[in-house]
Amino acid sequence: MSVIALPTGLMIGAFSMGQKRFDLTEVSDSGGSTAARLLGPPRWVAGLSSPQGGIDLAAASLWEALVLQLRGQVNHLALYDLVRVAPRGTCRGTMTLNALAAQGATSIVIAVTGQNGLTLLTGDWLQIGSGTGGQLVKVMADATANAATITVTIEPPIRPAAGFAGGTAVTWDKALGHYKMVSEAPTWTYDAGNLAVSGFAIDLLEQWT
């Protein structure tokens, strides 16, 4: 299993992100009330497709390489939100967890030395840890750094059974999730008239170790 980076210069016509949940829902026959039970942690989903008007053969080669290197559901794609590349908030620089972030936690304390009064805002992405053992989370409420730390509410909750130890790196710039392709048979189409190639599209589901 390898981790594939998004190719530099890949021409993207549409990009999507979302979340897939794994909840068991039960409905009362008599009262009509609904109860939901979590069957597994939610996972981020993403989608990429090439421009609708078609691309030339050189640009198509990057798409072909990406699709083939993913090897179906074997390899991971390391992908960040192509629109929210950096936080809307003003916190920057080196960030680490100030203390243990335990499994199930929805609030984490981040050390942000020298950034008193700076912010992380609702919707900002953070990556806790690195590689396929890390976790991509979203900030759920505006937060302001106080002295050397900032306390942030996140979703989804911390996933690993051991949590993340104090000192674990927190990445704000191009925060990565790690995904595997769920598209069954990606194909592309050649327009012989103008040598344009179209139809590249991949659907992705977050996977971790």
Steps between C-alpha positions, in 0.01 A plus 500: 500500500633842399387859547457692173519880490272706277701564181623855453316664213204260498214676321184475714158601377300414813591417859274387783534410865257362756455246775363147499345376824444146623196525728239239580158666519204349683143635484236424761189338352276641772642843581675586178818607681837438335820381666841484333798290606851552368633191322836649409679835482396731215731534203576790270413453134634690200457510125716625215419533132667648193367809315184431301633652180783248482876528547797439274706182500771639727248602766318169459823314572503641855147372556588159358804475728293595806227247430744218427730573797207475740466136387131477573459488877861409578678835538406819686464845348620779731254782427425841648200725445586677175288802597573532875876462468577705813286611797282808479627566851833672564690229694808388313845363578584182689208332677507194726255341742550652842366187674361156424200504265312190618280279285154653466613852588338786310719768656877523467758740643767612253830668590544812285800685642503874440153518345297654783173643363522318166217276387372182344155536347202275438562281196881508516674165443767351727704183459599329825803275466639388166464230240218250493495487880412870524154654503337781304260713707291814456477791742143531629511840674711815484789486747758756617848424629559588865868542583665189351200273435174489310210268589310378195173310460524245219308239302522210462610391848853372554509154344805291615453284808820644650410854398777738396778579748600848608761636261336342192529729198190690390508616137298799381647544148354253249368274775492152352254216508593159364256336262456192286317493170153347505426554130467150355626555146628851420496567128574794271380598155697614195358752255684411182394823331705733719714252699327602823460256788212517749314297759763454770324471837589331827300457819698471823431372854723575797705200617753476783730259677 
